């Protein structure tokens, strides 16, 4: 089930919220757990079994590690390694087996069997969440959760189940035990949900259709303008799609009494690739920093090891996004860029005008999206070739001009919405009224109705990050 | 009397043996529950073992599910086709004016063409933008195979000669049919590529992304900009 669907907005969400609000304190977690499992099973009836396994397994392993810590660190460490092997093994089997076997079959004298399993939605997200829990229990950074319902609620919580943010257990431990709900918080959550819905339904889906249509063209006959339009369209689509989802997740969380940490902080206003990654998919960056980068030594080692650590993290980041060479390349691309920025470029870049820094950062990010969105590295290379004028391609063609002119207004609005300007302007506009709360209600209700109008005419349009 | 005291003794012995056996099992269960109560690590190890075995059973079951489906080819196609119609309609709406007219024109022409062919072939019903339901004769002509040899064939062919979108779902009668059918489909893709090579860049791009998959007792083949989505719908339907 997706948030931006009529069935979610008009059936699942109202029923869940109603039962959740009327349930006594002790039953709130069970209600949330049951509805989260229904939410997941809606599209993944088989893989809900895998999720239930993951809950029980990691719950037991948390208790096991806690118990073994009383005996000695070594035995607890063995238990932790076993947990990590099983969790990563499951993720690896469902997500990477096809990729690994097809590559090995190309070089091995024998063939590994071809297994055609579909990727369980959200497995990358919930595996990272459960891993954060068992690692933190081992490190003593969080208390073990003895209530399996509370732990199951943490793993399955529907607002962040499918596409994050990756909530670390220690950030939510207290809220699972005790949380408060107020009218203001519910209202704040509803506003954030509508903002996210608008980003997804009005911006991401509209510009996404431009990307799909233009991408269907043959690259050989593509003009430079069309190639740039593809890149621009995807740059906006992925931000408003994933950023919109995160906003909806945070909004729904607030409506249920939870406060998740933000996942995006206007990434396209960044002045370097380093800054971009501090603002983009923050929960993933934080996870890799805490559970991979720092344990490897982080930056408190000699430069050679530091560079190795950075490349390990970026290789993992690329692979986390998908089992394909273009994701590996995309990860390593950022590994190179961030290393160069750290050791050389950043100090010179900071002396240039802000506009130069901004153009540089956007260019790096947009080139990155070409690798990310392309089906293979060859296509990415060809598209970049057209964008930068390699080969005999027309500067502009009627298709490129048509899509540019017909989407100019949308692109303008999206540029404003990518930064804090539009949000601040809206907030300031609302307080101009005599009754700001009433004005805000009318304003967001209008946005909501507009989204519904878009949704009614739309076919199934899942979030881009569902496939990760 | 038959058996007499010997039989009674034997029964008594057998009964005592059974009682001893039950007692032993009961004692072992008690011992096991005692350890489970007292040795917490034993308890966790036992749960871990049960969980890992359950996981292995689940994965085996999942892969076993890969052997196919008991549904008919028609049922599977019915689940995929509405999805196909919906996506293609929305795709047409997005095209610019010039292209929209061109696509609509092609579709209309194609549909007309299909209607004429339908009349020749005894009448087909399912017609979509870019493809329309074909007959057993079409299947024979295009793939060189007899539809009757299979348990079910659902084929949607391009509706005009300038289209390459097509969808084929076949329920195999036996496993050994898979290889020949896959070869026939690959030949079809190659032949289409040859036909459009040089002037139909968009068609060639679609053919490059053609999906040909055998899943258990089913073969799926699709050429379309949204082939991945149709394959997913096919998997879901199975």
Boltz contact constraints between the chains, C-beta under 6 A:
constraints:
  - contact:
      token1: [A, 49]
      token2: [B, 58]
      max_distance: 6.0
  - contact:
      token1: [A, 53]
      token2: [B, 55]
      max_distance: 6.0
  - contact:
      token1: [A, 57]
      token2: [B, 51]
      max_distance: 6.0
  - contact:
      token1: [A, 60]
      token2: [B, 44]
      max_distance: 6.0
  - contact:
      token1: [A, 60]
      token2: [B, 47]
      max_distance: 6.0
  - contact:
      token1: [A, 64]
      token2: [B, 44]
      max_distance: 6.0
  - contact:
      token1: [A, 67]
      token2: [B, 40]
      max_distance: 6.0
  - contact:
      token1: [A, 116]
      token2: [B, 215]
      max_distance: 6.0
  - contact:
      token1: [A, 118]
      token2: [B, 235]
      max_distance: 6.0
  - contact:
      token1: [A, 209]
      token2: [B, 94]
      max_distance: 6.0
  - contact:
      token1: [A, 213]
      token2: [B, 94]
      max_distance: 6.0
  - contact:
      token1: [A, 216]
      token2: [B, 225]
      max_distance: 6.0
  - contact:
      token1: [A, 218]
      token2: [B, 201]
      max_distance: 6.0
  - contact:
      token1: [A, 218]
      token2: [B, 202]
      max_distance: 6.0
  - contact:
      token1: [A, 218]
      token2: [B, 205]
      max_distance: 6.0
  - contact:
      token1: [A, 220]
      token2: [B, 201]
      max_distance: 6.0
  - contact:
      token1: [A, 221]
      token2: [B, 201]
      max_distance: 6.0
  - contact:
      token1: [A, 402]
      token2: [B, 96]
      max_distance: 6.0
  - contact:
      token1: [A, 459]
      token2: [B, 86]
      max_distance: 6.0
  - contact:
      token1: [A, 459]
      token2: [B, 87]
      max_distance: 6.0
  - contact:
      token1: [A, 459]
      token2: [B, 90]
      max_distance: 6.0
